[in-house]
Amino acid sequence: MQHISSLTDFYSNATQKTNSLAVQLEVLSMSLHPYSREQKLHQIDSLRQSSTSKESSNEVS
């Protein structure tokens, strides 16, 4: 059982480090670009909608 516990701890630590790195990268990215997080989310949603529209128009053709 000790082996499973150490694997769980390892996974937990790795996940926390990954999440921490992701947050740090997001903060760095936000500091380098003048857009707010909300503006970026809106832009991502807009890109998703346009790609979905293109995919559906390609299916009809």
mmJSON file of the N, C-alpha and C atoms, coordinates in Angstrom:
{"data_MODEL":{"atom_site":{
"group_PDB":["ATOM","ATOM","ATOM","ATOM","ATOM","ATOM","ATOM","ATOM","ATOM","ATOM","ATOM","ATOM","ATOM","ATOM","ATOM","ATOM","ATOM","ATOM","ATOM","ATOM","ATOM","ATOM","ATOM","ATOM","ATOM","ATOM","ATOM","ATOM","ATOM","ATOM","ATOM","ATOM","ATOM","ATOM","ATOM","ATOM","ATOM","ATOM","ATOM","ATOM","ATOM","ATOM","ATOM","ATOM","ATOM","ATOM","ATOM","ATOM","ATOM","ATOM","ATOM","ATOM","ATOM","ATOM","ATOM","ATOM","ATOM","ATOM","ATOM","ATOM","ATOM","ATOM","ATOM","ATOM","ATOM","ATOM","ATOM","ATOM","ATOM","ATOM","ATOM","ATOM","ATOM","ATOM","ATOM","ATOM","ATOM","ATOM","ATOM","ATOM","ATOM","ATOM","ATOM","ATOM","ATOM","ATOM","ATOM","ATOM","ATOM","ATOM","ATOM","ATOM","ATOM","ATOM","ATOM","ATOM","ATOM","ATOM","ATOM","ATOM","ATOM","ATOM","ATOM","ATOM","ATOM","ATOM","ATOM","ATOM","ATOM","ATOM","ATOM","ATOM","ATOM","ATOM","ATOM","ATOM","ATOM","ATOM","ATOM","ATOM","ATOM","ATOM","ATOM","ATOM","ATOM","ATOM","ATOM","ATOM","ATOM","ATOM","ATOM","ATOM","ATOM","ATOM","ATOM","ATOM","ATOM","ATOM","ATOM","ATOM","ATOM","ATOM","ATOM","ATOM","ATOM","ATOM","ATOM","ATOM","ATOM","ATOM","ATOM","ATOM","ATOM","ATOM","ATOM","ATOM","ATOM","ATOM","ATOM","ATOM","ATOM","ATOM","ATOM","ATOM","ATOM","ATOM","ATOM","ATOM","ATOM","ATOM","ATOM","ATOM","ATOM","ATOM","ATOM","ATOM","ATOM","ATOM","ATOM","ATOM","ATOM","ATOM","ATOM"],
"id":[1,2,3,4,5,6,7,8,9,10,11,12,13,14,15,16,17,18,19,20,21,22,23,24,25,26,27,28,29,30,31,32,33,34,35,36,37,38,39,40,41,42,43,44,45,46,47,48,49,50,51,52,53,54,55,56,57,58,59,60,61,62,63,64,65,66,67,68,69,70,71,72,73,74,75,76,77,78,79,80,81,82,83,84,85,86,87,88,89,90,91,92,93,94,95,96,97,98,99,100,101,102,103,104,105,106,107,108,109,110,111,112,113,114,115,116,117,118,119,120,121,122,123,124,125,126,127,128,129,130,131,132,133,134,135,136,137,138,139,140,141,142,143,144,145,146,147,148,149,150,151,152,153,154,155,156,157,158,159,160,161,162,163,164,165,166,167,168,169,170,171,172,173,174,175,176,177,178,179,180,181,182,183],
"type_symbol":["N","C","C","N","C","C","N","C","C","N","C","C","N","C","C","N","C","C","N","C","C","N","C","C","N","C","C","N","C","C","N","C","C","N","C","C","N","C","C","N","C","C","N","C","C","N","C","C","N","C","C","N","C","C","N","C","C","N","C","C","N","C","C","N","C","C","N","C","C","N","C","C","N","C","C","N","C","C","N","C","C","N","C","C","N","C","C","N","C","C","N","C","C","N","C","C","N","C","C","N","C","C","N","C","C","N","C","C","N","C","C","N","C","C","N","C","C","N","C","C","N","C","C","N","C","C","N","C","C","N","C","C","N","C","C","N","C","C","N","C","C","N","C","C","N","C","C","N","C","C","N","C","C","N","C","C","N","C","C","N","C","C","N","C","C","N","C","C","N","C","C","N","C","C","N","C","C","N","C","C","N","C","C"],
"label_atom_id":["N","CA","C","N","CA","C","N","CA","C","N","CA","C","N","CA","C","N","CA","C","N","CA","C","N","CA","C","N","CA","C","N","CA","C","N","CA","C","N","CA","C","N","CA","C","N","CA","C","N","CA","C","N","CA","C","N","CA","C","N","CA","C","N","CA","C","N","CA","C","N","CA","C","N","CA","C","N","CA","C","N","CA","C","N","CA","C","N","CA","C","N","CA","C","N","CA","C","N","CA","C","N","CA","C","N","CA","C","N","CA","C","N","CA","C","N","CA","C","N","CA","C","N","CA","C","N","CA","C","N","CA","C","N","CA","C","N","CA","C","N","CA","C","N","CA","C","N","CA","C","N","CA","C","N","CA","C","N","CA","C","N","CA","C","N","CA","C","N","CA","C","N","CA","C","N","CA","C","N","CA","C","N","CA","C","N","CA","C","N","CA","C","N","CA","C","N","CA","C","N","CA","C","N","CA","C","N","CA","C","N","CA","C"],
"label_alt_id":[null,null,null,null,null,null,null,null,null,null,null,null,null,null,null,null,null,null,null,null,null,null,null,null,null,null,null,null,null,null,null,null,null,null,null,null,null,null,null,null,null,null,null,null,null,null,null,null,null,null,null,null,null,null,null,null,null,null,null,null,null,null,null,null,null,null,null,null,null,null,null,null,null,null,null,null,null,null,null,null,null,null,null,null,null,null,null,null,null,null,null,null,null,null,null,null,null,null,null,null,null,null,null,null,null,null,null,null,null,null,null,null,null,null,null,null,null,null,null,null,null,null,null,null,null,null,null,null,null,null,null,null,null,null,null,null,null,null,null,null,null,null,null,null,null,null,null,null,null,null,null,null,null,null,null,null,null,null,null,null,null,null,null,null,null,null,null,null,null,null,null,null,null,null,null,null,null,null,null,null,null,null,null],
"label_comp_id":["MET","MET","MET","GLN","GLN","GLN","HIS","HIS","HIS","ILE","ILE","ILE","SER","SER","SER","SER","SER","SER","LEU","LEU","LEU","THR","THR","THR","ASP","ASP","ASP","PHE","PHE","PHE","TYR","TYR","TYR","SER","SER","SER","ASN","ASN","ASN","ALA","ALA","ALA","THR","THR","THR","GLN","GLN","GLN","LYS","LYS","LYS","THR","THR","THR","ASN","ASN","ASN","SER","SER","SER","LEU","LEU","LEU","ALA","ALA","ALA","VAL","VAL","VAL","GLN","GLN","GLN","LEU","LEU","LEU","GLU","GLU","GLU","VAL","VAL","VAL","LEU","LEU","LEU","SER","SER","SER","MET","MET","MET","SER","SER","SER","LEU","LEU","LEU","HIS","HIS","HIS","PRO","PRO","PRO","TYR","TYR","TYR","SER","SER","SER","ARG","ARG","ARG","GLU","GLU","GLU","GLN","GLN","GLN","LYS","LYS","LYS","LEU","LEU","LEU","HIS","HIS","HIS","GLN","GLN","GLN","ILE","ILE","ILE","ASP","ASP","ASP","SER","SER","SER","LEU","LEU","LEU","ARG","ARG","ARG","GLN","GLN","GLN","SER","SER","SER","SER","SER","SER","THR","THR","THR","SER","SER","SER","LYS","LYS","LYS","GLU","GLU","GLU","SER","SER","SER","SER","SER","SER","ASN","ASN","ASN","GLU","GLU","GLU","VAL","VAL","VAL","SER","SER","SER"],
"label_asym_id":["A","A","A","A","A","A","A","A","A","A","A","A","A","A","A","A","A","A","A","A","A","A","A","A","A","A","A","A","A","A","A","A","A","A","A","A","A","A","A","A","A","A","A","A","A","A","A","A","A","A","A","A","A","A","A","A","A","A","A","A","A","A","A","A","A","A","A","A","A","A","A","A","A","A","A","A","A","A","A","A","A","A","A","A","A","A","A","A","A","A","A","A","A","A","A","A","A","A","A","A","A","A","A","A","A","A","A","A","A","A","A","A","A","A","A","A","A","A","A","A","A","A","A","A","A","A","A","A","A","A","A","A","A","A","A","A","A","A","A","A","A","A","A","A","A","A","A","A","A","A","A","A","A","A","A","A","A","A","A","A","A","A","A","A","A","A","A","A","A","A","A","A","A","A","A","A","A","A","A","A","A","A","A"],
"label_entity_id":["1","1","1","1","1","1","1","1","1","1","1","1","1","1","1","1","1","1","1","1","1","1","1","1","1","1","1","1","1","1","1","1","1","1","1","1","1","1","1","1","1","1","1","1","1","1","1","1","1","1","1","1","1","1","1","1","1","1","1","1","1","1","1","1","1","1","1","1","1","1","1","1","1","1","1","1","1","1","1","1","1","1","1","1","1","1","1","1","1","1","1","1","1","1","1","1","1","1","1","1","1","1","1","1","1","1","1","1","1","1","1","1","1","1","1","1","1","1","1","1","1","1","1","1","1","1","1","1","1","1","1","1","1","1","1","1","1","1","1","1","1","1","1","1","1","1","1","1","1","1","1","1","1","1","1","1","1","1","1","1","1","1","1","1","1","1","1","1","1","1","1","1","1","1","1","1","1","1","1","1","1","1","1"],
"label_seq_id":[1,1,1,2,2,2,3,3,3,4,4,4,5,5,5,6,6,6,7,7,7,8,8,8,9,9,9,10,10,10,11,11,11,12,12,12,13,13,13,14,14,14,15,15,15,16,16,16,17,17,17,18,18,18,19,19,19,20,20,20,21,21,21,22,22,22,23,23,23,24,24,24,25,25,25,26,26,26,27,27,27,28,28,28,29,29,29,30,30,30,31,31,31,32,32,32,33,33,33,34,34,34,35,35,35,36,36,36,37,37,37,38,38,38,39,39,39,40,40,40,41,41,41,42,42,42,43,43,43,44,44,44,45,45,45,46,46,46,47,47,47,48,48,48,49,49,49,50,50,50,51,51,51,52,52,52,53,53,53,54,54,54,55,55,55,56,56,56,57,57,57,58,58,58,59,59,59,60,60,60,61,61,61],
"pdbx_PDB_ins_code":[null,null,null,null,null,null,null,null,null,null,null,null,null,null,null,null,null,null,null,null,null,null,null,null,null,null,null,null,null,null,null,null,null,null,null,null,null,null,null,null,null,null,null,null,null,null,null,null,null,null,null,null,null,null,null,null,null,null,null,null,null,null,null,null,null,null,null,null,null,null,null,null,null,null,null,null,null,null,null,null,null,null,null,null,null,null,null,null,null,null,null,null,null,null,null,null,null,null,null,null,null,null,null,null,null,null,null,null,null,null,null,null,null,null,null,null,null,null,null,null,null,null,null,null,null,null,null,null,null,null,null,null,null,null,null,null,null,null,null,null,null,null,null,null,null,null,null,null,null,null,null,null,null,null,null,null,null,null,null,null,null,null,null,null,null,null,null,null,null,null,null,null,null,null,null,null,null,null,null,null,null,null,null],
"Cartn_x":[0.813,0.0,0.852,2.032,2.911,3.256,3.42,3.764,2.647,1.417,0.268,0.178,0.392,0.339,1.406,2.613,3.676,3.376,2.735,2.336,1.27,0.34,-0.704,-0.096,0.844,1.519,2.3,2.986,3.745,2.816,1.699,0.731,0.187,-0.142,-0.675,0.338,1.581,2.626,2.864,2.897,3.113,1.971,0.743,-0.423,-0.367,-0.003,0.103,1.187,2.311,3.384,2.945,2.25,1.774,0.781,-0.153,-1.136,-0.449,0.536,1.265,1.998,2.619,3.33,2.351,1.2,0.193,-0.266,-0.452,-0.872,0.229,1.473,2.595,2.705,2.511,2.578,1.439,0.258,-0.87,-0.607,-0.075,0.231,1.301,2.325,3.378,2.807,1.985,1.377,0.508,-0.269,-1.147,-0.334,0.832,1.643,2.344,2.567,3.232,2.272,0.995,-0.002,-1.024,-1.425,-2.29,-3.76,-4.106,-5.506,-5.862,-7.09,-7.565,-7.922,-8.053,-8.408,-9.768,-10.704,-12.039,-11.972,-11.127,-10.991,-10.416,-9.445,-8.852,-9.878,-10.668,-11.693,-12.72,-13.091,-14.031,-13.426,-12.135,-11.47,-11.422,-11.133,-11.096,-12.471,-13.521,-14.882,-15.218,-14.812,-15.075,-14.38,-13.128,-12.393,-13.038,-13.493,-14.157,-15.427,-16.203,-17.454,-17.194,-16.165,-15.88,-15.375,-14.575,-14.109,-15.258,-16.199,-17.374,-18.231,-18.36,-19.138,-18.489,-17.168,-16.468,-16.625,-16.533,-16.693,-18.083,-19.098,-20.47,-20.736,-20.145,-20.334,-19.602,-18.483,-17.769,-18.55,-19.281,-20.077,-21.241,-21.823,-22.966,-22.543,-21.36,-20.881,-20.726],
"Cartn_y":[-1.209,0.0,1.266,1.199,2.372,2.834,1.864,2.186,3.001,2.588,3.305,4.707,4.815,6.118,7.047,6.532,7.38,7.79,6.903,7.267,8.359,8.241,9.255,10.592,10.558,11.789,12.39,11.528,12.003,12.671,12.018,12.572,13.903,13.95,15.177,16.314,16.027,17.051,17.49,16.537,16.865,17.72,17.382,18.153,19.578,19.709,21.046,21.86,21.237,21.95,22.357,21.478,21.787,22.942,22.882,23.956,25.268,25.193,26.39,26.98,26.114,26.576,27.193,26.578,27.111,28.5,28.663,29.967,30.989,30.6,31.518,31.935,30.989,31.311,32.235,32.006,32.885,34.308,34.42,35.745,36.428,35.679,36.241,36.701,35.866,36.214,37.46,37.52,38.673,39.941,39.814,41.0,41.483,40.574,40.956,41.549,41.235,41.707,42.584,43.664,44.639,44.24,43.02,42.613,42.103,42.33,41.768,40.305,39.579,38.16,37.994,38.896,38.815,39.029,39.963,40.2,38.97,38.336,37.136,36.007,35.83,34.786,35.048,36.307,36.666,36.348,36.649,36.37,34.863,34.075,32.615,32.091,32.585,32.159,32.527,33.716,34.165,33.263,32.906,32.011,30.637,30.143,28.837,28.866,29.947,30.049,30.126,30.877,30.99,29.668,28.92,27.62,26.628,26.709,25.845,26.175,27.463,27.879,27.353,27.437,26.941,25.432,24.725,23.268,22.89,23.574,23.228,23.616,24.713,25.083,24.116,23.559,22.564,21.253,20.926,19.694,19.802,20.975,21.191,21.105,21.59,21.649,20.286],
"Cartn_z":[0.0,0.0,0.0,0.545,0.589,-0.832,-1.73,-3.12,-3.786,-3.57,-4.15,-3.565,-2.277,-1.632,-2.198,-2.418,-2.951,-4.396,-5.171,-6.532,-6.503,-5.583,-5.444,-5.054,-4.114,-3.706,-4.868,-5.623,-6.78,-7.794,-8.095,-9.049,-8.556,-7.273,-6.689,-6.789,-6.449,-6.527,-7.964,-8.893,-10.297,-10.831,-10.449,-10.887,-10.35,-9.077,-8.483,-9.174,-9.488,-10.178,-11.572,-12.263,-13.604,-13.562,-12.603,-12.483,-12.134,-11.254,-10.865,-12.067,-12.867,-14.054,-15.044,-15.214,-16.132,-15.687,-14.39,-13.861,-14.083,-13.817,-14.025,-15.486,-16.391,-17.819,-18.234,-17.668,-17.993,-17.495,-16.288,-15.74,-16.594,-16.972,-17.817,-19.147,-19.745,-21.025,-20.902,-19.826,-19.622,-19.394,-18.741,-18.479,-19.746,-20.69,-21.938,-22.959,-22.814,-23.772,-23.049,-23.663,-22.986,-22.878,-23.243,-23.196,-21.808,-21.425,-20.168,-20.378,-19.281,-19.371,-20.044,-19.724,-20.315,-21.822,-22.265,-23.7,-24.396,-23.742,-24.332,-24.405,-23.345,-23.359,-24.451,-24.611,-25.677,-27.044,-27.207,-28.477,-28.75,-27.721,-27.874,-28.262,-27.59,-27.927,-29.374,-29.776,-31.137,-32.153,-31.869,-32.774,-32.829,-31.698,-31.674,-32.501,-32.357,-33.104,-34.602,-34.991,-36.425,-36.982,-36.194,-36.695,-36.761,-35.818,-35.855,-37.07,-37.379,-38.545,-39.814,-39.896,-41.087,-41.22,-40.102,-40.145,-40.607,-40.095,-40.486,-41.944,-42.42,-43.824,-44.74,-44.276,-45.074,-45.159,-44.103,-44.102,-45.084,-45.211,-46.094,-47.551,-47.861,-49.25,-49.863],
"occupancy":[1.0,1.0,1.0,1.0,1.0,1.0,1.0,1.0,1.0,1.0,1.0,1.0,1.0,1.0,1.0,1.0,1.0,1.0,1.0,1.0,1.0,1.0,1.0,1.0,1.0,1.0,1.0,1.0,1.0,1.0,1.0,1.0,1.0,1.0,1.0,1.0,1.0,1.0,1.0,1.0,1.0,1.0,1.0,1.0,1.0,1.0,1.0,1.0,1.0,1.0,1.0,1.0,1.0,1.0,1.0,1.0,1.0,1.0,1.0,1.0,1.0,1.0,1.0,1.0,1.0,1.0,1.0,1.0,1.0,1.0,1.0,1.0,1.0,1.0,1.0,1.0,1.0,1.0,1.0,1.0,1.0,1.0,1.0,1.0,1.0,1.0,1.0,1.0,1.0,1.0,1.0,1.0,1.0,1.0,1.0,1.0,1.0,1.0,1.0,1.0,1.0,1.0,1.0,1.0,1.0,1.0,1.0,1.0,1.0,1.0,1.0,1.0,1.0,1.0,1.0,1.0,1.0,1.0,1.0,1.0,1.0,1.0,1.0,1.0,1.0,1.0,1.0,1.0,1.0,1.0,1.0,1.0,1.0,1.0,1.0,1.0,1.0,1.0,1.0,1.0,1.0,1.0,1.0,1.0,1.0,1.0,1.0,1.0,1.0,1.0,1.0,1.0,1.0,1.0,1.0,1.0,1.0,1.0,1.0,1.0,1.0,1.0,1.0,1.0,1.0,1.0,1.0,1.0,1.0,1.0,1.0,1.0,1.0,1.0,1.0,1.0,1.0,1.0,1.0,1.0,1.0,1.0,1.0],
"B_iso_or_equiv":[0.0,0.0,0.0,0.0,0.0,0.0,0.0,0.0,0.0,0.0,0.0,0.0,0.0,0.0,0.0,0.0,0.0,0.0,0.0,0.0,0.0,0.0,0.0,0.0,0.0,0.0,0.0,0.0,0.0,0.0,0.0,0.0,0.0,0.0,0.0,0.0,0.0,0.0,0.0,0.0,0.0,0.0,0.0,0.0,0.0,0.0,0.0,0.0,0.0,0.0,0.0,0.0,0.0,0.0,0.0,0.0,0.0,0.0,0.0,0.0,0.0,0.0,0.0,0.0,0.0,0.0,0.0,0.0,0.0,0.0,0.0,0.0,0.0,0.0,0.0,0.0,0.0,0.0,0.0,0.0,0.0,0.0,0.0,0.0,0.0,0.0,0.0,0.0,0.0,0.0,0.0,0.0,0.0,0.0,0.0,0.0,0.0,0.0,0.0,0.0,0.0,0.0,0.0,0.0,0.0,0.0,0.0,0.0,0.0,0.0,0.0,0.0,0.0,0.0,0.0,0.0,0.0,0.0,0.0,0.0,0.0,0.0,0.0,0.0,0.0,0.0,0.0,0.0,0.0,0.0,0.0,0.0,0.0,0.0,0.0,0.0,0.0,0.0,0.0,0.0,0.0,0.0,0.0,0.0,0.0,0.0,0.0,0.0,0.0,0.0,0.0,0.0,0.0,0.0,0.0,0.0,0.0,0.0,0.0,0.0,0.0,0.0,0.0,0.0,0.0,0.0,0.0,0.0,0.0,0.0,0.0,0.0,0.0,0.0,0.0,0.0,0.0,0.0,0.0,0.0,0.0,0.0,0.0],
"pdbx_formal_charge":[null,null,null,null,null,null,null,null,null,null,null,null,null,null,null,null,null,null,null,null,null,null,null,null,null,null,null,null,null,null,null,null,null,null,null,null,null,null,null,null,null,null,null,null,null,null,null,null,null,null,null,null,null,null,null,null,null,null,null,null,null,null,null,null,null,null,null,null,null,null,null,null,null,null,null,null,null,null,null,null,null,null,null,null,null,null,null,null,null,null,null,null,null,null,null,null,null,null,null,null,null,null,null,null,null,null,null,null,null,null,null,null,null,null,null,null,null,null,null,null,null,null,null,null,null,null,null,null,null,null,null,null,null,null,null,null,null,null,null,null,null,null,null,null,null,null,null,null,null,null,null,null,null,null,null,null,null,null,null,null,null,null,null,null,null,null,null,null,null,null,null,null,null,null,null,null,null,null,null,null,null,null,null],
"auth_seq_id":[1,1,1,2,2,2,3,3,3,4,4,4,5,5,5,6,6,6,7,7,7,8,8,8,9,9,9,10,10,10,11,11,11,12,12,12,13,13,13,14,14,14,15,15,15,16,16,16,17,17,17,18,18,18,19,19,19,20,20,20,21,21,21,22,22,22,23,23,23,24,24,24,25,25,25,26,26,26,27,27,27,28,28,28,29,29,29,30,30,30,31,31,31,32,32,32,33,33,33,34,34,34,35,35,35,36,36,36,37,37,37,38,38,38,39,39,39,40,40,40,41,41,41,42,42,42,43,43,43,44,44,44,45,45,45,46,46,46,47,47,47,48,48,48,49,49,49,50,50,50,51,51,51,52,52,52,53,53,53,54,54,54,55,55,55,56,56,56,57,57,57,58,58,58,59,59,59,60,60,60,61,61,61],
"auth_comp_id":["MET","MET","MET","GLN","GLN","GLN","HIS","HIS","HIS","ILE","ILE","ILE","SER","SER","SER","SER","SER","SER","LEU","LEU","LEU","THR","THR","THR","ASP","ASP","ASP","PHE","PHE","PHE","TYR","TYR","TYR","SER","SER","SER","ASN","ASN","ASN","ALA","ALA","ALA","THR","THR","THR","GLN","GLN","GLN","LYS","LYS","LYS","THR","THR","THR","ASN","ASN","ASN","SER","SER","SER","LEU","LEU","LEU","ALA","ALA","ALA","VAL","VAL","VAL","GLN","GLN","GLN","LEU","LEU","LEU","GLU","GLU","GLU","VAL","VAL","VAL","LEU","LEU","LEU","SER","SER","SER","MET","MET","MET","SER","SER","SER","LEU","LEU","LEU","HIS","HIS","HIS","PRO","PRO","PRO","TYR","TYR","TYR","SER","SER","SER","ARG","ARG","ARG","GLU","GLU","GLU","GLN","GLN","GLN","LYS","LYS","LYS","LEU","LEU","LEU","HIS","HIS","HIS","GLN","GLN","GLN","ILE","ILE","ILE","ASP","ASP","ASP","SER","SER","SER","LEU","LEU","LEU","ARG","ARG","ARG","GLN","GLN","GLN","SER","SER","SER","SER","SER","SER","THR","THR","THR","SER","SER","SER","LYS","LYS","LYS","GLU","GLU","GLU","SER","SER","SER","SER","SER","SER","ASN","ASN","ASN","GLU","GLU","GLU","VAL","VAL","VAL","SER","SER","SER"],
"auth_asym_id":["A","A","A","A","A","A","A","A","A","A","A","A","A","A","A","A","A","A","A","A","A","A","A","A","A","A","A","A","A","A","A","A","A","A","A","A","A","A","A","A","A","A","A","A","A","A","A","A","A","A","A","A","A","A","A","A","A","A","A","A","A","A","A","A","A","A","A","A","A","A","A","A","A","A","A","A","A","A","A","A","A","A","A","A","A","A","A","A","A","A","A","A","A","A","A","A","A","A","A","A","A","A","A","A","A","A","A","A","A","A","A","A","A","A","A","A","A","A","A","A","A","A","A","A","A","A","A","A","A","A","A","A","A","A","A","A","A","A","A","A","A","A","A","A","A","A","A","A","A","A","A","A","A","A","A","A","A","A","A","A","A","A","A","A","A","A","A","A","A","A","A","A","A","A","A","A","A","A","A","A","A","A","A"],
"auth_atom_id":["N","CA","C","N","CA","C","N","CA","C","N","CA","C","N","CA","C","N","CA","C","N","CA","C","N","CA","C","N","CA","C","N","CA","C","N","CA","C","N","CA","C","N","CA","C","N","CA","C","N","CA","C","N","CA","C","N","CA","C","N","CA","C","N","CA","C","N","CA","C","N","CA","C","N","CA","C","N","CA","C","N","CA","C","N","CA","C","N","CA","C","N","CA","C","N","CA","C","N","CA","C","N","CA","C","N","CA","C","N","CA","C","N","CA","C","N","CA","C","N","CA","C","N","CA","C","N","CA","C","N","CA","C","N","CA","C","N","CA","C","N","CA","C","N","CA","C","N","CA","C","N","CA","C","N","CA","C","N","CA","C","N","CA","C","N","CA","C","N","CA","C","N","CA","C","N","CA","C","N","CA","C","N","CA","C","N","CA","C","N","CA","C","N","CA","C","N","CA","C","N","CA","C","N","CA","C","N","CA","C","N","CA","C"],
"pdbx_PDB_model_num":[1,1,1,1,1,1,1,1,1,1,1,1,1,1,1,1,1,1,1,1,1,1,1,1,1,1,1,1,1,1,1,1,1,1,1,1,1,1,1,1,1,1,1,1,1,1,1,1,1,1,1,1,1,1,1,1,1,1,1,1,1,1,1,1,1,1,1,1,1,1,1,1,1,1,1,1,1,1,1,1,1,1,1,1,1,1,1,1,1,1,1,1,1,1,1,1,1,1,1,1,1,1,1,1,1,1,1,1,1,1,1,1,1,1,1,1,1,1,1,1,1,1,1,1,1,1,1,1,1,1,1,1,1,1,1,1,1,1,1,1,1,1,1,1,1,1,1,1,1,1,1,1,1,1,1,1,1,1,1,1,1,1,1,1,1,1,1,1,1,1,1,1,1,1,1,1,1,1,1,1,1,1,1]
}}}
